Amino acid sequence: DIISFLRKSISADNELKGSTQNNYQKGVAALHAFLKFRETNGEPKITSFKEFNTEFFWTMADYLPMYYKKDNDKPYSITTINDFLKLANIVVTKYGIKGGYLTVAEAKSIKQLTNKTSKENEIFLRNDEIMKLYRYQPLNKLDEIVRDVFLLECLTGQRIQDTLRLDENIQEIMGVKQIII
């Protein structure tokens, strides 16, 4: 049983702090709910880690916002759903490799993804769009700084709060100014 294996692996993982273990278990709970949903709808039971692929997680991304609810039957936010997807992916790949059920190459072929549903005022950039911004030659110094900070946020996933504290993280190492993240 894959779900039992994942739960036991997380509980036995001494490298994880309690909060990380709890988060991983939340990802497994979402995964378990999706697997039960699939079986209820007549799809074959997942019996091998090799059946977890990017397409599987895309289908899970479609399932979670519509069917996976809190105990009070209210929907989870898209941010929380994206966290569940990420955690389920991490747990499947990490413990699939540790248990010898997946090779590193197989695990890497499962793309990390998030739910495609977004709030109306959110815009997500594709990699090619980010590269266009990277190649853009600003007309003045201020535009160059704004572009660089925006790209830093895109590529590191920093929060705006962290970006506001960038100056605190600039250090000079061997004569080169670097941002420590």
N, C-alpha and C positions, 0 to 999 in steps of 0.2 A: 504494500500500500504506500504510494508515493507521499500522500499527506502525512501519514504516521511517521514515515522516515524523515520527512522535513521537520516535523515538530520535535522529534527526538533529537535530531542533529542540532537544531537550534538550542534546545535545552542543555545539551551536552557540550556545547561550544564554550570553552572556558575563556576564549579570547574576547567574547562579547560582554559588554556591560549590560546590566538589567534592562535599561531603556531600549537599547538596540535589540535585545532579545524580544522585548514586547513589540517593538515595531515590526520585526521580522515575522512574529506570530500573526500580526494584523495582515501582513501581505499573504501569509499562508491561508488565513481565514477567507480572504477575498478569493484566492485561487480555489480553495475548497468549494466555496459557494458556486463559483463558475463551473467547476467540474460536475457538481451535482446538477446544475441547470442543464448542462450539455446532455447528461445521461437522461434526465427527465424528458428532454426533447428528442430522444431516440438516437443520439449520436453515440458512437462507440466509446467505451471507457478508455481513458488514457492509462496505459500500463507501463510505459517506458519513458524515461527522460528524453529520449531521442524524438518523441512526438511533440515536445515543446519547441516551437519555432516562432519566428516573427509573426507569421500568419495567425498562429494560436493566440498570441498576445494582442494582435489587432482585434481579433474577435472578442477577446476578454475586455478590451478597451471600449467596444461597442456595448457589451453587456452591462458593465458596472454602473454607468450613470442611469440606466433605465430600470435595473432590477435589484441592484445591491443597495439596501437601505439600512439606516440606523435602526436600533431597537424600537424607536418610537415611530418607525415607518417613514421618516423624513429622508430625503436624498442627501448623499454626501456632496460636498463641494467638489468642483472639478480639480482643485488643487489636491484634495485628499484622495480622490480617485487616481490621479497621476502618481501620488505617493504609493498607493496600493499596487499599481502596475509596476512601478520601479522596484518596490520591495519584493514582489512575487518573482520578478525577473532575477533579481540579485540572489534570492534564496535558491531558486531552481538551478541557476548556473553554478553558484558557489558550492552547494552541497551535492549537486550532480557530479561535479568534478571530484570533490573530496571522496565521494562514495564510489568513484570509478564508473559511474553511469554515463558520463559525458566526457569527451576529450576537450581540451582547452579550445581547439579549433571549432568544435561543435558549439561550445558555449559562446564563443565570440561571434558566431554566425547569427545568434539570436539578438536582434537589434533592440536596444533600449528605446522605448517609445513612451509617448504620453497620449492621453485621450485626445481625439481630434476635435472634440466639442470645446468651444471656448465662450467666454463672455463676449458680448457684442463689441465692447470697447478694447478688446485685446487683439494684438496683431502678433503673429508668430512669423519669424523670418526663416526662410530656407537657407541652407548652407551657401547656395550660389548667390543669394541676395546679400548675405554677410560678406562674401568675397568681393562683391561689387563695392560695398562700402569700404572695405579694406583697400581696394585699388583706387578709390576716389582721391583725387588731388584737391584738397581744400584751397580756397582762394585767400584765406587769411589764417593767422595763428589761432584765433579763438575757435574757428570751425575745425581746425586740426585737432585741438584739444578735446572738443566735444566729440568728434568722431572717434578718437582714440579711447576716451573713457567709455563711450557707448559700446565699442567693440570689446573692450575689457569686460564689461558687464555681460555681453552676449556669450563670450567664450569661456568665462569662468563661472557664470551663473550667480554672480554676486547680487546681493540685495542692494537697493538704493542706499540704505543705511550704511552698508559697508563701503560703498563708493564715496559717501560723504566723508568718511574717515581715511581716505587714501593717503593724505599727507602724513598721517601718523605712522603709516607703514612703509614710508620711503626710507631706505637705509643705503649707506654707501659701503659697498663691499669691494675691496681691492681697487678703489678709485672709480668704480662704476655704480651709478645710482640704480637701485633696484626696488621694486615694490614687493614686499613680503606679504603673501596672502595666506 
